[in-house]
Amino acid sequence: MERLKKLAFDLLSSQHFDSLAVSVIDFSASSFESFEISADVFSTKPYLYFDLASLTKPLTNSAVRLKFPELFDDNMMLLLNHQAGLPVGGLLSKKTWRQELLAYEIKKSPSLYSDYSSLRCMLEIEKKSGKALEELCSYYFDSELVHWKKLPLDSFSPEYGIRNKQIVCGEVHDNNCYNLNEFVSHAGLFATIDGLSRSLINLEKIVKVNEEIEKRLPTQKMEDRFILGFDRVLDSENTLAGKGCSLKTYGHLGFTGTSFWIDLEKKRGTVILANATQTYWYERTGLNHLRKTLGEAIWKM
């Protein structure tokens, strides 16, 4: 772990953002080790709440599918796995966004990663269940995994850029999520590195997510990138999860520099949280190098 800390510190020093947290999860022991770096300072008791961005998708919709499979018919699975023919995304109206999304016809398509598909999946979940998504998905949440509107008053978050000439800090980075101003499925969750790690362990304990993924992998087509709403590694030699993981690895990426990956063969998970949009978002070479390098080091541990 000390070597990993040094590697993380060296990698962060060449980035255009200043905060990074890393966790290594041992699913065999239901335990993890973590650390955090912010403004060149190490913390062995991480406290920063990171914007999880699109990690919110599997942490909400996929969690509901695992706990309440009866809510998911074939069309719902297409939405969950980004194969329902919906556009990638766009600016949504605060007043009519639900009607806009419900107007799309659901039809099987090749995988196309889509915020709209995630949001439509949420709307269908709520319609079928008669309950709010937050109520259905939060059964495994640690106390340090929260919606951005419920961040503790004494919490600290990294900076994520500029919006309306103000620094984005303690508010969600995603503009649709910010404007809709409510609990939605495509973005909006914040967590400490420990809070997310404990939540992933909780998810495995409660609904056996690793078993559910593993039993579906043998029938998963190569062109079907998503499985139960989770992304998966299709090329273990060239993946943002880091070289060295097996093809039985699944997880997700988040736009703000977040990710988690779980290797079913190694029974090991890795979580990387960063504020990669702090100064700009449009150039990802440094972030991708950091993700790959840290991931490779973790799989070798």
Backbone bond lengths (Angstrom), bond angles and torsions (degrees), N, CA, C in turn:
res aa  C-N    CA-C-N  psi(-1)  N-CA   C-N-CA  omega(-1)  CA-C   N-CA-C  phi
1 M - - - 1.463 - - 1.532 110.87 -
2 E 1.321 117.46 -33.36 1.464 119.83 179.47 1.529 110.82 -65.56
3 R 1.326 116.90 -37.38 1.464 119.89 176.69 1.525 110.88 -64.50
4 L 1.330 115.44 -38.55 1.464 119.89 178.99 1.527 110.50 -65.51
5 K 1.314 117.38 -39.28 1.471 121.13 177.66 1.529 110.98 -61.63
6 K 1.326 116.35 -45.07 1.461 119.96 179.66 1.529 110.75 -63.40
7 L 1.326 116.29 -43.04 1.460 120.60 178.71 1.523 110.61 -61.02
8 A 1.330 117.02 -44.62 1.465 121.29 179.87 1.522 111.02 -62.29
9 F 1.321 116.45 -42.79 1.467 120.57 179.37 1.525 110.53 -62.02
10 D 1.334 117.40 -44.09 1.462 121.07 179.69 1.526 111.09 -64.66
11 L 1.325 117.10 -40.86 1.468 120.62 -179.67 1.529 111.23 -67.50
12 L 1.328 116.88 -40.57 1.459 120.32 -178.45 1.521 111.75 -66.27
13 S 1.323 116.85 -30.71 1.468 120.38 -176.42 1.523 112.75 -63.31
14 S 1.327 118.13 -20.51 1.470 120.97 -179.02 1.522 112.80 -104.33
15 Q 1.334 117.17 9.04 1.465 121.21 -179.12 1.534 111.24 -94.00
16 H 1.321 115.40 168.31 1.463 120.82 177.15 1.529 111.20 -99.21
17 F 1.329 116.30 18.40 1.466 122.26 174.47 1.522 108.24 -133.02
18 D 1.334 117.48 164.82 1.467 119.18 -167.30 1.519 115.77 -121.12
19 S 1.331 118.49 3.88 1.467 119.21 -176.82 1.521 110.84 -131.87
20 L 1.320 115.09 137.18 1.461 121.63 -176.63 1.527 109.08 -150.78
21 A 1.307 116.67 135.39 1.464 121.50 174.77 1.515 108.75 -133.05
22 V 1.323 116.07 142.52 1.465 122.10 -174.97 1.524 109.27 -135.87
23 S 1.325 115.28 140.04 1.457 121.05 175.87 1.520 109.22 -135.76
24 V 1.326 115.98 143.68 1.463 122.69 172.71 1.525 107.04 -119.36
25 I 1.331 116.11 120.51 1.465 121.33 -174.73 1.525 110.01 -105.40
26 D 1.313 116.19 132.57 1.460 123.30 173.79 1.529 106.90 -104.85
27 F 1.340 116.84 103.12 1.454 119.65 -176.90 1.523 112.45 -74.09
28 S 1.334 117.16 -21.29 1.461 119.26 176.12 1.522 111.27 -65.80
29 A 1.324 115.96 -35.57 1.468 121.33 -178.46 1.522 112.88 -103.94
30 S 1.346 116.72 -1.36 1.475 121.28 -176.36 1.524 110.96 52.12
31 S 1.337 115.11 46.66 1.459 120.56 -178.52 1.522 109.82 -139.01
32 F 1.334 116.66 169.78 1.461 120.58 179.43 1.519 109.55 -154.90
33 E 1.329 114.47 161.26 1.455 122.78 170.62 1.519 107.90 -124.26
34 S 1.322 117.32 143.11 1.460 120.32 -176.38 1.519 111.35 -145.59
35 F 1.322 114.46 162.94 1.461 121.25 171.35 1.521 108.39 -154.81
36 E 1.314 114.79 167.55 1.463 121.46 -176.21 1.524 109.14 -143.02
37 I 1.331 116.29 141.37 1.455 121.97 175.87 1.529 107.56 -126.19
38 S 1.323 115.82 129.26 1.459 120.12 175.67 1.520 108.80 -144.72
39 A 1.336 116.22 127.67 1.463 122.06 -178.56 1.533 110.55 51.76
40 D 1.336 115.56 45.12 1.468 123.51 176.61 1.521 113.71 67.75
41 V 1.332 117.75 16.71 1.466 121.03 -179.84 1.527 109.17 -115.65
42 F 1.338 116.41 128.09 1.459 121.94 175.85 1.521 110.07 -80.58
43 S 1.327 115.92 143.58 1.460 121.07 172.40 1.523 108.61 -131.75
44 T 1.316 117.08 123.29 1.463 121.12 175.49 1.528 110.90 -87.72
45 K 1.327 116.61 -5.62 1.463 122.24 172.78 1.530 107.86 -122.47
46 P 1.332 116.73 77.65 1.470 120.69 -174.61 1.521 112.55 -55.44
47 Y 1.326 115.34 139.86 1.462 119.59 -178.24 1.521 113.66 -132.95
48 L 1.336 118.61 -11.43 1.458 120.88 -177.38 1.526 112.00 -71.61
49 Y 1.322 116.04 135.84 1.458 122.03 172.95 1.524 108.50 -93.24
50 F 1.334 116.42 112.30 1.455 122.37 -179.81 1.522 110.97 -91.94
51 D 1.319 115.80 144.92 1.458 122.92 172.86 1.530 107.52 -73.45
52 L 1.315 117.67 113.59 1.461 121.44 -174.64 1.522 113.38 -78.37
53 A 1.338 117.24 -13.31 1.463 121.71 177.66 1.535 109.60 53.54
54 S 1.348 117.97 -128.58 1.462 120.79 -172.41 1.518 114.88 -73.75
55 L 1.322 118.53 -4.22 1.463 118.33 168.78 1.522 109.73 -59.53
56 T 1.330 115.58 -21.66 1.460 121.15 177.73 1.526 111.66 -57.26
57 K 1.319 117.72 -33.46 1.477 120.86 -176.80 1.528 111.88 -57.77
58 P 1.337 119.45 -60.59 1.463 117.52 179.13 1.526 113.67 -69.61
59 L 1.334 117.30 -27.68 1.463 120.09 179.95 1.526 112.09 -70.11
60 T 1.331 116.70 -15.05 1.476 120.88 178.26 1.525 110.36 -112.54
61 N 1.323 117.74 -74.13 1.470 120.95 -175.24 1.523 112.92 -59.77
62 S 1.331 117.05 -46.70 1.467 119.44 -178.73 1.524 111.28 -65.36
63 A 1.327 116.00 -37.84 1.462 119.98 178.27 1.525 111.04 -62.48
64 V 1.334 117.06 -37.47 1.464 120.11 176.77 1.525 110.19 -66.61
65 R 1.334 116.97 -43.55 1.478 119.97 178.37 1.530 111.15 -58.37
66 L 1.304 117.53 -40.13 1.458 120.81 -178.85 1.525 112.59 -69.14
67 K 1.316 116.75 -35.24 1.465 121.47 -176.84 1.531 112.16 -87.99
68 F 1.332 116.02 -34.53 1.465 121.00 -174.81 1.533 110.47 -129.75
69 P 1.331 118.18 65.70 1.471 120.35 -176.20 1.523 113.65 -61.11
70 E 1.335 117.25 -22.78 1.465 120.26 -179.18 1.531 113.03 -64.16
71 L 1.321 117.20 -16.90 1.473 120.87 179.32 1.530 112.44 -80.09
72 F 1.327 117.40 -10.46 1.458 120.83 -169.79 1.531 112.11 -111.83
73 D 1.353 115.21 107.64 1.451 121.01 170.98 1.532 108.72 -93.05
74 D 1.322 117.37 -170.22 1.461 121.00 -176.48 1.528 112.28 -60.12
75 N 1.320 117.25 -42.86 1.469 120.03 179.67 1.522 111.80 -65.06
76 M 1.316 115.68 -37.66 1.467 119.05 178.13 1.527 110.71 -64.60
77 M 1.321 117.17 -37.56 1.459 120.14 178.53 1.530 110.65 -67.71
78 L 1.319 117.48 -35.53 1.465 120.15 175.59 1.531 110.02 -62.24
79 L 1.312 117.06 -42.81 1.464 120.99 177.96 1.526 110.67 -64.29
80 L 1.319 116.86 -45.17 1.459 121.46 -177.82 1.527 110.96 -61.02
81 N 1.340 116.21 -38.29 1.462 121.18 -175.26 1.529 113.36 -100.21
82 H 1.327 117.18 18.40 1.469 122.04 173.64 1.526 111.95 57.76
83 Q 1.330 116.11 43.94 1.462 121.47 178.76 1.520 111.45 -129.54
84 A 1.337 116.80 26.43 1.467 120.86 -173.70 1.521 113.46 -102.29
85 G 1.337 117.70 6.84 1.453 120.60 175.97 1.508 115.40 79.83
86 L 1.327 118.57 9.93 1.462 120.58 178.75 1.523 110.28 -82.34
87 P 1.343 117.56 150.43 1.469 120.75 178.44 1.527 111.54 -62.34
88 V 1.323 115.05 163.52 1.461 121.23 179.28 1.521 111.13 -58.58
89 G 1.332 116.62 -46.60 1.454 120.58 -177.98 1.518 111.69 163.74
90 G 1.307 116.53 -172.60 1.457 123.74 -179.07 1.512 108.54 167.56
91 L 1.321 116.75 178.49 1.454 120.52 179.04 1.524 110.07 -74.96
92 L 1.319 116.27 128.95 1.455 121.88 -177.89 1.521 110.96 -103.15
93 S 1.318 116.18 147.30 1.456 122.14 175.70 1.524 109.55 -76.94
94 K 1.321 116.62 133.70 1.461 120.23 -179.76 1.522 111.21 -63.87
95 K 1.326 117.37 -29.14 1.460 121.06 -175.96 1.528 113.00 -89.31
96 T 1.321 117.42 -35.29 1.466 119.56 -170.53 1.533 113.73 -120.29
97 W 1.331 118.31 16.84 1.459 119.33 -173.82 1.519 112.73 -62.68
98 R 1.302 117.60 -34.42 1.463 119.35 178.87 1.525 111.17 -64.23
99 Q 1.320 116.34 -46.37 1.468 120.39 178.90 1.529 110.92 -62.81
100 E 1.313 116.70 -39.24 1.464 120.68 178.66 1.527 110.90 -58.99
101 L 1.326 116.27 -46.81 1.455 120.37 -176.66 1.524 112.19 -72.92
102 L 1.322 117.53 -37.04 1.464 121.07 -179.86 1.520 112.46 -70.26
103 A 1.326 117.58 -16.77 1.458 121.12 -179.35 1.525 113.42 -76.20
104 Y 1.328 117.50 -17.37 1.461 119.83 -178.51 1.524 110.84 -73.36
105 E 1.339 115.46 137.74 1.461 120.85 173.57 1.529 108.75 -77.03
106 I 1.312 116.14 134.87 1.460 120.72 176.39 1.526 108.43 -88.83
107 K 1.310 116.27 120.32 1.469 120.85 179.03 1.521 108.79 -145.92
108 K 1.310 116.09 138.13 1.458 121.00 -176.05 1.523 110.73 -59.12
109 S 1.319 115.51 135.28 1.460 121.84 -177.85 1.526 109.03 -146.19
110 P 1.331 117.39 167.50 1.470 119.08 170.87 1.528 110.08 -61.11
111 S 1.322 116.74 159.00 1.467 120.94 -178.70 1.517 110.66 -59.14
112 L 1.333 115.53 126.88 1.462 122.57 176.40 1.521 107.16 -141.20
113 Y 1.324 115.98 104.08 1.462 120.60 -176.06 1.526 110.19 -58.01
114 S 1.335 117.44 125.56 1.460 120.88 -165.87 1.523 112.74 -146.05
115 D 1.337 115.87 122.16 1.461 120.18 170.50 1.525 110.45 -62.39
116 Y 1.331 116.33 -38.19 1.464 120.06 -179.29 1.528 111.09 -62.72
117 S 1.324 116.78 -39.69 1.460 120.05 178.93 1.526 110.59 -62.68
118 S 1.334 116.66 -41.03 1.459 121.02 178.84 1.529 111.09 -63.87
119 L 1.315 116.53 -44.22 1.460 120.40 -179.06 1.532 111.53 -67.92
120 R 1.325 116.80 -39.87 1.470 119.62 177.77 1.533 109.90 -64.77
121 C 1.316 116.78 -37.91 1.465 120.33 176.38 1.527 110.01 -59.48
122 M 1.315 117.04 -43.41 1.459 121.60 177.23 1.528 111.03 -59.27
123 L 1.319 116.99 -46.41 1.468 120.87 -178.69 1.528 110.92 -61.74
124 E 1.323 116.99 -39.76 1.460 120.46 179.46 1.529 110.62 -69.27
125 I 1.319 117.06 -38.36 1.467 120.85 176.35 1.526 109.84 -58.64
126 E 1.313 116.70 -48.20 1.461 120.77 -177.46 1.529 111.43 -67.06
127 K 1.326 116.20 -36.02 1.467 119.90 179.12 1.525 110.92 -67.94
128 K 1.323 116.88 -43.15 1.462 120.79 -177.83 1.527 111.99 -71.49
129 S 1.330 116.88 -36.38 1.466 120.61 -174.43 1.519 113.76 -91.43
130 G 1.333 116.03 -24.92 1.458 119.56 -174.14 1.516 112.47 73.52
131 K 1.349 116.27 15.00 1.455 121.10 -179.06 1.525 110.07 -127.33
132 A 1.336 116.08 159.27 1.454 121.14 178.25 1.523 109.71 -74.64
133 L 1.332 116.04 146.73 1.462 120.99 179.68 1.526 111.40 -55.68
134 E 1.318 117.60 -43.26 1.460 121.08 -177.74 1.524 111.24 -57.82
135 E 1.307 117.13 -40.44 1.465 120.87 179.44 1.526 111.26 -64.14
136 L 1.320 116.86 -37.59 1.461 121.37 -175.41 1.524 113.39 -79.69
137 C 1.331 117.16 -32.93 1.464 119.31 -170.87 1.519 114.17 -95.63
138 S 1.310 118.95 -13.93 1.470 120.96 -169.08 1.523 113.90 -89.98
139 Y 1.332 117.68 11.76 1.467 121.39 -176.14 1.529 113.26 -62.15
140 Y 1.323 117.74 -20.39 1.469 120.49 -177.06 1.522 112.41 -116.04
141 F 1.329 118.35 2.46 1.463 121.90 -176.03 1.529 111.40 -63.82
142 D 1.313 115.35 131.86 1.458 121.19 167.30 1.530 109.04 -72.08
143 S 1.316 117.47 161.46 1.465 120.64 -179.63 1.526 112.15 -64.87
144 E 1.350 117.41 -18.30 1.462 120.95 179.11 1.533 111.88 -102.98
145 L 1.319 116.16 26.09 1.466 123.31 168.61 1.523 106.21 -124.92
146 V 1.331 117.24 111.04 1.462 120.88 -170.42 1.531 111.08 -142.10
147 H 1.314 114.89 159.74 1.464 120.88 170.43 1.524 109.17 -70.50
148 W 1.323 115.84 148.56 1.466 119.08 -173.88 1.524 113.09 -61.55
149 K 1.324 117.66 -25.88 1.468 119.94 178.03 1.521 112.11 -77.12
150 K 1.335 116.96 -8.31 1.467 121.28 -178.35 1.523 112.19 -117.08
151 L 1.324 117.16 21.14 1.460 119.70 176.29 1.533 110.06 -58.57
152 P 1.320 117.98 136.33 1.469 119.59 177.93 1.526 111.55 -55.98
153 L 1.304 116.50 145.36 1.464 121.09 -176.55 1.526 112.44 -61.26
154 D 1.314 116.97 -29.37 1.459 120.43 -177.64 1.539 112.26 -99.08
155 S 1.335 116.69 16.27 1.463 119.96 -177.13 1.526 111.40 -83.51
156 F 1.329 115.10 161.36 1.456 122.36 177.27 1.526 108.71 -125.87
157 S 1.316 115.27 139.97 1.459 121.44 176.78 1.520 109.36 -129.26
158 P 1.327 117.79 153.59 1.464 120.08 173.39 1.526 110.92 -70.18
159 E 1.315 115.38 171.48 1.467 121.34 174.99 1.524 109.21 -87.38
160 Y 1.355 115.37 142.64 1.461 120.02 -175.53 1.523 114.43 -123.22
161 G 1.320 118.36 12.68 1.451 120.25 179.36 1.516 111.74 124.19
162 I 1.320 115.19 -157.70 1.466 121.78 -176.01 1.528 109.89 -124.45
163 R 1.343 116.54 136.65 1.461 122.25 171.85 1.519 107.47 -140.23
164 N 1.312 116.24 129.82 1.468 120.98 -178.47 1.530 111.82 53.31
165 K 1.342 115.19 39.90 1.462 123.13 178.13 1.532 113.43 65.66
166 Q 1.339 116.25 15.90 1.462 120.97 178.23 1.523 109.35 -121.57
167 I 1.336 116.50 146.36 1.458 120.85 177.19 1.530 109.33 -67.82
168 V 1.323 116.32 131.25 1.460 121.70 176.69 1.525 108.24 -82.84
169 C 1.319 116.00 108.64 1.466 121.40 -177.75 1.532 107.47 -151.31
170 G 1.322 116.65 118.44 1.458 120.08 -175.55 1.510 113.15 80.61
171 E 1.324 116.04 7.73 1.465 122.90 174.61 1.520 108.13 -128.05
172 V 1.328 116.51 152.73 1.456 120.60 -179.38 1.527 110.23 -65.62
173 H 1.338 116.69 142.07 1.453 121.83 -179.10 1.531 111.83 -77.26
174 D 1.312 118.10 -37.05 1.460 122.48 -176.47 1.526 110.79 -63.64
175 N 1.330 116.44 125.78 1.465 120.02 -173.68 1.521 113.23 -68.94
176 N 1.329 118.46 -39.21 1.457 119.46 177.00 1.520 111.10 -62.80
177 C 1.312 115.64 -45.08 1.463 119.57 179.57 1.529 110.66 -61.33
178 Y 1.312 116.27 -42.09 1.464 121.06 179.25 1.532 111.03 -63.34
179 N 1.316 117.03 -44.71 1.467 120.66 -176.98 1.528 112.08 -71.95
180 L 1.338 117.83 -37.37 1.459 120.31 178.72 1.524 110.68 -68.82
181 N 1.338 116.19 -32.83 1.470 122.13 169.44 1.533 112.85 61.04
182 E 1.332 116.28 37.31 1.461 119.78 177.37 1.521 109.30 -151.25
183 F 1.317 116.74 174.46 1.458 121.60 -178.93 1.521 108.72 -71.82
184 V 1.326 116.62 116.54 1.464 122.19 178.79 1.530 108.49 -132.79
185 S 1.330 115.17 172.13 1.457 119.33 -168.40 1.521 115.09 -96.34
186 H 1.322 119.42 -13.89 1.467 118.67 -173.38 1.525 112.90 -90.62
187 A 1.313 118.38 -18.10 1.468 123.56 -179.90 1.523 107.87 -170.39
188 G 1.358 115.84 168.75 1.458 118.51 172.85 1.515 116.34 123.45
189 L 1.320 118.31 -13.89 1.462 119.26 177.32 1.523 110.91 -84.84
190 F 1.322 115.77 143.29 1.469 124.07 174.26 1.527 107.54 -121.23
191 A 1.333 116.30 151.28 1.461 119.79 176.44 1.512 110.57 -159.19
192 T 1.326 115.04 154.15 1.454 120.22 164.66 1.525 107.31 -77.71
193 I 1.307 117.12 164.14 1.461 120.37 177.84 1.526 110.34 -61.96
194 D 1.332 117.10 -38.20 1.462 119.85 178.94 1.530 111.17 -71.08
195 G 1.325 116.47 -38.37 1.462 120.03 179.73 1.513 112.30 -62.87
196 L 1.327 117.33 -41.66 1.459 120.22 178.22 1.527 110.81 -69.94
197 S 1.315 117.16 -40.36 1.474 120.26 179.17 1.527 110.93 -61.83
198 R 1.318 116.67 -45.85 1.468 119.57 178.45 1.529 111.08 -63.99
199 S 1.316 117.09 -36.39 1.463 120.53 179.38 1.521 111.34 -65.53
200 L 1.323 117.66 -41.01 1.465 120.20 178.20 1.527 111.28 -65.31
201 I 1.310 116.58 -37.56 1.469 119.96 175.02 1.524 110.02 -65.51
202 N 1.331 117.29 -42.13 1.466 121.53 177.39 1.526 111.35 -59.82
203 L 1.329 115.98 -42.85 1.460 120.75 -178.78 1.525 110.53 -60.30
204 E 1.325 116.17 -42.17 1.468 120.21 177.92 1.525 110.88 -65.72
205 K 1.313 117.08 -41.92 1.464 119.84 -178.99 1.524 111.89 -64.49
206 I 1.320 116.68 -39.88 1.468 120.74 -171.98 1.524 112.43 -82.53
207 V 1.334 117.81 -45.61 1.477 120.05 -174.27 1.520 113.91 -120.56
208 K 1.353 117.74 6.02 1.468 121.37 176.61 1.535 111.67 53.64
209 V 1.323 115.52 52.37 1.456 119.81 -176.63 1.521 111.80 -59.98
210 N 1.325 118.33 -38.19 1.459 120.22 -179.15 1.525 111.37 -63.09
211 E 1.316 117.02 -41.14 1.462 120.71 176.88 1.527 110.84 -65.26
212 E 1.314 116.60 -41.52 1.466 120.78 -179.18 1.526 111.08 -62.65
213 I 1.319 116.70 -41.47 1.467 120.14 178.45 1.526 110.02 -68.03
214 E 1.324 117.16 -45.84 1.466 120.05 -174.70 1.520 112.41 -62.64
215 K 1.300 118.54 -38.26 1.465 119.26 -177.55 1.528 112.18 -74.05
216 R 1.345 117.42 -15.90 1.464 120.42 177.38 1.524 113.34 -93.24
217 L 1.318 117.42 -19.93 1.455 120.51 -175.54 1.532 114.39 -59.15
218 P 1.324 120.43 -40.31 1.471 119.33 -177.43 1.524 114.33 -60.40
219 T 1.322 118.17 -26.44 1.465 120.98 -178.94 1.529 112.47 -101.70
220 Q 1.321 117.13 3.44 1.461 121.46 -178.32 1.529 109.95 -77.95
221 K 1.316 117.12 125.58 1.457 121.37 178.52 1.525 109.67 -73.96
222 M 1.329 116.64 147.90 1.451 121.12 -178.10 1.524 111.76 -59.10
223 E 1.352 117.04 -35.95 1.458 119.89 -177.22 1.526 112.81 -77.75
224 D 1.326 116.69 -10.15 1.464 120.74 178.49 1.526 108.63 -92.31
225 R 1.316 114.80 94.69 1.469 120.62 -170.46 1.516 113.13 -68.52
226 F 1.336 117.74 -35.99 1.465 120.69 -173.03 1.525 111.35 -101.81
227 I 1.313 114.88 146.63 1.462 121.33 -179.37 1.529 108.37 -135.92
228 L 1.327 115.67 116.80 1.472 122.14 -173.65 1.530 111.16 53.48
229 G 1.325 116.24 30.97 1.461 121.40 178.20 1.508 114.67 86.66
230 F 1.321 118.04 -4.88 1.465 122.36 177.29 1.531 109.31 -93.51
231 D 1.317 115.83 145.91 1.456 121.31 172.17 1.522 108.05 -74.53
232 R 1.327 117.46 161.56 1.457 118.91 177.88 1.517 110.97 -141.72
233 V 1.292 115.96 158.04 1.462 122.35 -179.98 1.517 108.71 -81.50
234 L 1.352 116.44 121.49 1.456 121.98 179.57 1.522 112.19 -103.95
235 D 1.331 116.58 -18.32 1.466 121.98 179.97 1.525 107.78 -140.57
236 S 1.319 116.42 100.93 1.464 120.05 -173.60 1.519 113.00 -71.46
237 E 1.340 118.25 -11.72 1.460 121.58 177.74 1.522 111.98 -87.78
238 N 1.319 116.83 -20.91 1.468 120.75 -176.40 1.524 108.95 -143.55
239 T 1.315 115.39 81.07 1.453 121.15 -177.81 1.519 109.78 -140.07
240 L 1.320 116.55 148.50 1.464 120.39 176.23 1.526 111.68 -69.44
241 A 1.331 117.29 -11.28 1.460 120.33 173.59 1.521 111.24 -73.54
242 G 1.332 117.05 -17.94 1.455 121.33 179.78 1.516 112.24 103.64
243 K 1.301 116.32 134.18 1.462 122.09 179.26 1.527 110.52 -58.83
244 G 1.320 115.43 138.80 1.458 119.30 177.69 1.511 114.42 113.26
245 C 1.325 117.22 -13.42 1.462 119.00 174.60 1.527 108.89 -80.27
246 S 1.305 116.47 162.43 1.461 120.55 179.51 1.525 110.05 -87.79
247 L 1.331 115.71 171.95 1.459 120.22 175.32 1.528 111.43 -74.73
248 K 1.312 117.11 -2.19 1.466 121.81 172.10 1.525 109.70 -96.86
249 T 1.323 115.51 46.68 1.462 121.45 -178.99 1.520 109.09 -119.32
250 Y 1.319 116.20 132.16 1.463 121.12 179.75 1.523 109.50 -136.08
251 G 1.327 116.98 163.66 1.461 120.88 179.67 1.504 111.14 169.04
252 H 1.328 116.41 -139.62 1.473 120.52 179.52 1.516 109.35 -170.27
253 L 1.339 114.73 158.90 1.460 123.11 175.20 1.520 109.78 -113.58
254 G 1.338 116.21 154.27 1.453 122.12 174.23 1.517 110.61 -127.66
255 F 1.325 116.94 143.33 1.461 123.09 -172.52 1.525 112.79 -60.58
256 T 1.323 118.19 -30.46 1.467 121.76 -176.96 1.522 113.04 -77.59
257 G 1.350 117.02 -0.31 1.453 120.55 -179.88 1.510 113.73 107.68
258 T 1.330 115.78 17.91 1.461 121.13 -178.24 1.525 110.84 -98.40
259 S 1.315 116.15 156.51 1.463 121.14 173.75 1.518 109.87 -167.19
260 F 1.314 114.90 154.50 1.461 120.23 164.24 1.523 107.62 -142.61
261 W 1.333 114.74 143.90 1.462 121.79 178.87 1.518 108.54 -138.53
262 I 1.318 116.13 141.01 1.461 122.36 -179.85 1.524 108.26 -127.42
263 D 1.323 116.14 120.81 1.460 122.60 178.32 1.526 108.01 -96.48
264 L 1.327 116.08 113.93 1.457 120.61 -175.88 1.523 112.28 -70.89
265 E 1.322 117.56 -27.48 1.469 119.57 177.24 1.521 111.33 -72.25
266 K 1.324 116.02 -43.54 1.463 120.51 -178.56 1.529 112.21 -82.88
267 K 1.346 115.58 -14.16 1.482 121.17 -174.55 1.534 110.18 54.64
268 R 1.320 113.80 39.39 1.460 121.12 -177.67 1.526 109.34 -128.45
269 G 1.311 115.40 144.26 1.447 120.57 176.26 1.513 111.02 -124.82
270 T 1.308 115.60 153.90 1.458 120.40 175.29 1.521 109.18 -131.12
271 V 1.314 116.07 138.20 1.465 122.37 176.08 1.526 107.74 -124.86
272 I 1.320 116.38 129.19 1.465 122.13 176.30 1.522 107.69 -126.53
273 L 1.324 116.69 124.22 1.462 122.29 178.80 1.524 108.66 -122.40
274 A 1.325 116.96 136.19 1.464 121.44 -179.90 1.520 109.73 -150.64
275 N 1.317 115.60 166.59 1.473 121.35 175.01 1.524 108.60 -109.52
276 A 1.330 115.63 60.70 1.464 122.24 -169.70 1.522 114.31 -68.90
277 T 1.328 118.08 -8.19 1.469 120.74 177.59 1.526 111.90 -98.63
278 Q 1.304 117.82 13.87 1.467 121.49 -172.81 1.528 112.92 -56.97
279 T 1.305 118.26 -47.38 1.473 120.72 -178.01 1.519 112.79 -109.26
280 Y 1.317 117.48 -31.91 1.466 122.47 172.57 1.519 108.18 -163.76
281 W 1.360 116.71 164.70 1.457 120.91 -174.65 1.520 113.24 -122.08
282 Y 1.320 117.46 -13.46 1.466 121.43 -165.21 1.522 114.12 -85.92
283 E 1.320 118.56 -3.70 1.459 120.60 179.58 1.531 107.00 -127.51
284 R 1.341 116.44 117.03 1.463 121.19 -168.93 1.538 113.44 -113.25
285 T 1.315 117.85 7.74 1.458 119.99 -175.01 1.526 111.84 -58.09
286 G 1.330 116.39 -48.03 1.461 120.40 -179.24 1.520 111.92 -63.46
287 L 1.324 117.01 -43.89 1.461 121.13 178.90 1.521 110.53 -62.50
288 N 1.329 116.58 -44.41 1.461 119.51 -179.34 1.531 111.38 -62.66
289 H 1.333 116.11 -39.49 1.466 120.06 177.20 1.528 110.32 -63.11
290 L 1.312 116.73 -43.21 1.467 120.92 178.71 1.528 110.61 -61.36
291 R 1.324 116.87 -46.53 1.465 120.63 -179.39 1.528 110.98 -60.00
292 K 1.325 115.84 -49.17 1.462 120.17 -177.55 1.526 111.98 -64.28
293 T 1.335 116.46 -42.75 1.459 120.64 -175.76 1.522 111.64 -69.34
294 L 1.322 117.03 -45.45 1.463 120.10 177.02 1.521 110.87 -64.40
295 G 1.338 116.47 -42.38 1.455 119.76 179.77 1.514 111.92 -60.26
296 E 1.330 116.46 -46.45 1.461 120.31 179.58 1.527 111.40 -59.95
297 A 1.323 116.41 -41.23 1.471 120.10 179.21 1.520 111.57 -64.89
298 I 1.318 117.10 -36.92 1.468 121.40 -179.20 1.520 110.99 -69.90
299 W 1.336 117.28 -41.97 1.469 119.09 -179.65 1.528 111.64 -65.93
300 K 1.343 116.39 -23.32 1.472 119.86 179.44 1.532 112.84 -83.66
301 M 1.313 117.16 -11.90 1.476 120.30 -175.58 1.537 111.93 -66.26
